[in-house]
Amino acid sequence: MKFPSRATALIVLFAITGCAGFRSKESADTAPKASEQKYASYAFEDLLSFAAEIARLPPAERLSECQQLLQRYQADRSLGVRLHFFFAQAATEACGDIRNASVIVDASLAELQDERLKALLIYQKEILSRLDNEIERRKHSERQVSHTVSKEKKVHRRLKTQESELKELQEKLDALKAIEQRLDEPDSGQ
């Protein structure tokens, strides 16, 4: 009697593990579809929620998410993907080109019906434009500083060269003065 109950327990155990394996395969099949749908929506509330989610991420995770969206954007230019990428890019340093973000907004505005979303995108575009101008101004300032430092180094090298030349001339002058003094001194031996 113990044998059939053990066999029944084994059959039940195999059935449970088999179903679990089937469910995990089924959920693995739906996972890519869920991530595809995650970026498909361009509803105001969904995009605002995504923007808040991106803003809360640590910088490394934010960059990773943005880079994934950049890859997705390169293959899929649907409105939802474009706008999700725009919001990720706006909040992430070193992910794509800010000027490209403005192009995304311009291309998307014509397709949108939601006036709130249009207003938000126009506002975000202005912020990014201002940020881009600041970045360019900073780069220009850095180039000027680098140029000035380079000039100062050249002047410093020239001064060092002139200083060593003056030191050498001073040594020669001192040597000539010493020779002159010896010549002017009366010979003590005569």
C-alpha positions in Angstrom: 0.0 0.0 0.0 2.9 2.3 0.6 4.1 1.8 -3.0 1.0 3.2 -4.7 0.9 6.3 -2.4 4.6 7.0 -3.2 3.9 6.6 -6.9 0.9 8.9 -6.7 3.1 11.5 -4.9 5.7 11.2 -7.6 3.1 11.6 -10.3 1.7 14.7 -8.6 5.2 16.1 -8.1 6.0 15.7 -11.8 2.7 17.2 -12.8 3.3 20.3 -10.6 6.8 20.8 -11.9 5.7 20.2 -15.5 3.0 22.9 -15.1 5.4 25.3 -13.5 7.8 24.8 -16.4 5.0 25.4 -18.8 4.0 28.6 -17.0 7.5 29.9 -16.9 7.8 29.4 -20.7 4.5 31.1 -21.2 5.5 34.1 -19.0 8.9 34.3 -20.9 7.0 34.5 -24.2 4.9 37.4 -22.9 7.8 39.4 -21.4 9.0 40.9 -24.7 5.5 41.8 -25.6 5.1 43.6 -22.3 8.3 45.6 -22.8 7.2 46.5 -26.4 3.9 47.7 -25.0 5.6 49.7 -22.3 6.9 52.2 -24.8 3.9 52.1 -27.2 1.7 54.4 -25.3 1.9 58.1 -25.8 -0.9 59.1 -23.5 -0.1 62.2 -21.4 -0.5 60.3 -18.1 1.7 57.4 -19.2 4.5 59.7 -20.5 4.3 61.8 -17.4 4.5 58.7 -15.2 7.5 57.4 -17.3 9.3 60.8 -17.0 8.8 60.7 -13.2 10.1 57.1 -13.1 13.2 58.0 -15.1 13.9 61.0 -12.9 13.8 58.8 -9.8 16.4 56.3 -11.2 20.0 56.6 -10.1 22.2 58.0 -12.9 23.7 54.6 -14.0 20.2 53.0 -14.3 18.9 56.0 -16.0 21.7 55.8 -18.6 21.1 52.1 -19.1 17.4 52.7 -19.7 18.1 55.6 -22.1 20.6 53.5 -24.0 18.1 50.7 -24.4 15.5 53.2 -25.6 18.1 54.6 -28.1 18.6 51.2 -29.5 14.9 50.7 -29.7 14.4 54.1 -31.3 16.9 53.3 -34.0 14.8 50.3 -35.1 11.3 51.6 -34.1 10.3 55.2 -34.8 6.8 54.9 -33.6 5.4 57.9 -31.7 5.3 56.2 -28.3 9.0 55.0 -28.6 10.1 58.5 -29.9 8.4 60.3 -27.0 9.7 57.8 -24.3 13.2 58.2 -25.8 12.8 62.0 -25.7 11.9 62.0 -22.0 14.7 59.6 -21.2 17.2 61.6 -23.2 16.1 64.9 -21.6 16.8 63.6 -18.1 20.0 61.6 -19.0 23.5 63.0 -19.5 25.5 61.4 -22.4 22.6 59.6 -24.1 22.2 60.7 -27.7 22.3 64.2 -29.0 20.2 67.1 -27.5 19.7 68.6 -30.9 18.2 65.3 -32.0 15.8 65.5 -29.1 14.4 68.8 -30.6 14.0 67.1 -33.9 12.0 64.3 -32.2 9.7 66.9 -30.6 9.2 68.8 -33.9 8.3 65.5 -35.7 6.0 64.4 -33.0 4.0 67.6 -32.5 2.2 67.2 -35.8 1.0 63.7 -34.9 -0.4 64.7 -31.4 -3.9 65.6 -30.6 -3.5 66.1 -26.8 -2.9 69.9 -26.3 -1.4 69.3 -22.8 1.2 66.9 -24.2 2.0 69.4 -27.0 2.5 72.2 -24.4 4.7 70.0 -22.2 6.8 69.0 -25.2 7.2 72.6 -26.3 8.2 73.5 -22.8 10.7 70.6 -22.6 12.1 71.5 -26.0 12.8 75.1 -24.8 14.6 73.8 -21.7 16.7 71.5 -23.8 17.5 74.3 -26.2 18.7 76.4 -23.3 20.7 73.5 -21.9 22.3 73.0 -25.4 23.2 76.7 -25.5 24.8 76.5 -22.1 26.8 73.4 -23.1 28.0 75.2 -26.2 28.9 78.3 -24.1 30.8 76.1 -21.6 32.7 74.3 -24.5 33.6 77.7 -25.9 34.8 78.9 -22.5 36.8 75.7 -22.0 38.4 76.2 -25.4 39.3 79.8 -24.5 40.8 78.7 -21.2 42.7 76.0 -22.9 44.0 78.5 -25.5 45.0 81.0 -22.7 46.8 78.3 -20.7 48.6 77.2 -23.8 49.7 80.9 -24.4 50.8 81.2 -20.8 52.9 78.0 -21.1 54.6 79.4 -24.2 55.3 82.7 -22.5 56.6 80.9 -19.4 58.9 78.7 -21.5 60.1 81.9 -23.3 60.8 83.6 -20.0 62.6 80.6 -18.7 64.8 80.6 -21.8 65.4 84.3 -21.5 66.2 83.9 -17.8 68.8 81.2 -18.5 70.3 83.4 -21.3 70.5 86.4 -18.9 72.1 84.2 -16.3 74.6 83.0 -18.8 75.3 86.6 -19.9 75.6 87.7 -16.3 78.2 84.9 -15.7 80.2 86.0 -18.7 80.0 89.7 -17.6 81.2 88.7 -14.1 84.0 86.7 -15.7 85.0 89.7 -17.8 84.9 92.0 -14.8 87.1 89.6 -12.9 89.6 89.6 -15.7 89.5 93.4 -15.9 90.1 93.7 -12.2 93.1 91.4 -12.4 94.4 93.4 -15.3 93.9 96.7 -13.4 95.7 95.5 -10.3 99.3 96.4 -10.0 101.6 93.5 -10.3 102.6 92.5 -6.8 105.3 90.3 -8.1 107.3 93.1 -9.9 
